[in-house]
Amino acid sequence: MYRITNRVYCADAYPPACQEDLRCDGYRPPTERFCAGILRTKVGTVLIYHTGRAVINKCRTKKDMRKTVVLCATELGILLHNIKLVHIAGCGDLHTRVDLNKMSTIVPRGLYEADLHPGLHFYIGNVSVYMYHNGKLMFAGYRSICQFKYTIHFID
């Protein structure tokens, strides 16, 4: 079974945030170490920068993103608009053990260095894929759901 584990969105915040006086449960104002205010919810996280940009992260579905945007508006009074999907990550399972040494010779541009990383790293188009001994797969770098479905079709 293959599933999407994370969607990352970029948005514009109005009014530009990161003010120290914003207070609500789950919100942490910016510090010297990290320049964004962070609102953590059960379904997503919003990073709000003083430039007026925001990053919505840790959403598995579009519905989770919408809930996070509504919470940002109701809890902080910050409206997010011009929301664009910029990154999708997923995972899957082959349900079998894999000999990564053999796979590294078969897969074009496959990189497997057991002493540095326990998985085989390769690309399908612009998508980065990690394959592990136990058959688990991690995908990163999708720009659309169609691209995710294409990669899954390619692997199956």
N, C-alpha and C positions, 0 to 999 in steps of 0.2 A: 504494500500500500504506500502510495506517495501522497504527501500533503505539504501544504504551504505552512511554514512555521513563523514567518515574519514578513511584514510589509512595512516599508519605510516611505513616508510621504513628506514632501516639503510644502510649506504654506507661507503666506504673509500674515503677520499678526497685527491687529489693530485694536487698541492703540499699541505702539511699540512698547514692549513690556520690559521685564527684568527690573522692576522697581522693588526696592527693599520693603515697601509698606504693604505689598500684596501678601495676604495671609489666608490660608485655608489648609485643611488636612491634605497631606500628600504633596504640598508645594514646598520646595526648598529654593530660596533666593540664590542669586549668583554669589560666588565667593571669589577670592583672589586666585584660587586654584582652578576653578571652572567658571567660565564667563556666561553661562546660560542658567536661567531659572528652570527648575525641573518640576513638572506636575506628574506624579505617578498615580495611575488608576489601575483597577483590576484588569482592564482590557487594553491598556496602552500607556505610553509615556509621551509627554510633550516637552521638548526642549525649546525654550523661548529666549531668543537672543535680543540684545539691546538694539540691533540693527532693524528689527521688525520682521526678521525671518523666524520661522519655527520649523522644527522637525518632529514629526509624529512617528513613533517607533513602537515595536513590539505588538503590532496588531496582526491577528491571523486572518481576519476577514474585513471586508469593507464596512460591515455593520459595526465591528469593534472600533474602526477609525471614526465613524460617525458618533458613537457614544463618547469617545475621548474628546472630540471637538465640542460636543454639547457640554460636557463637564468642564472643559476649559472656559467656555462662555459663561456658564452659570456660577462656577466657583470663583473664577478670577476676573470675570468681566472682559475677557480678551476674545475678540472674534477672529477666527482663522478663515481666510479666504484664499482663492487661487491655489487650491490643494491639488498637488500632482503626485502621482505614484512614481517613485524614482528607483526603487530596489525591492526585489522579492527574493526570499531565501526559502528553501524547502528541504525535505528529507525523505528517505525511502529505505526499503529493505529488499534485498534480493532473495532472502530466505534460504541462503546457502553459504557455506564457507568459500572464501576466495583465496587463491594462491596469488598474492600480489607480485611476487617476483616474476611469475609467468605473464601476468597481466601487463606488467610494465614493458615487456617486449612486444606485446600485441597492440596495445593502445598507442596511437600516434601521439607524440609529444608527452607521453606519460612519464611522470617523475615519481620515483619511489626510492627514498633513502631511509631505511628502517631506523638508523641511528639518530636521525633528525626529527622524523615525523612518522607515526605509525600507519599512515594511510597513503594510498596512491593518489596523486594529484594529476588531473588532466582537464582539458577544455573541450567543450562541445559548443562551437561558435564562440561567443563571448562569455558563456556561462562556465564558471569554475566548479568542478566536481571533485569531491573527495570520496574515495572508496576504501573501506576498511576490511580486515580479515574476516570479520563476522558477517559480511554482506551488507552492512549499513552504508548508506550513501548520504552525502550532504551536498546541496546545490546552493550556489550564491551567484548573484549578478544578473538575475532576470530583470527585464524592463516591462514585461507584460505577462498576463496569464497565458496567452497563446504561446509564448516562448517556453513557459513551464511545461505546457502540454506537449509541445514538440519534443522537448528533451526526454520526457517520460516515454513517448512513443519511440524515440531513437534507442533508448536503453532496453525497452521490452522487446 
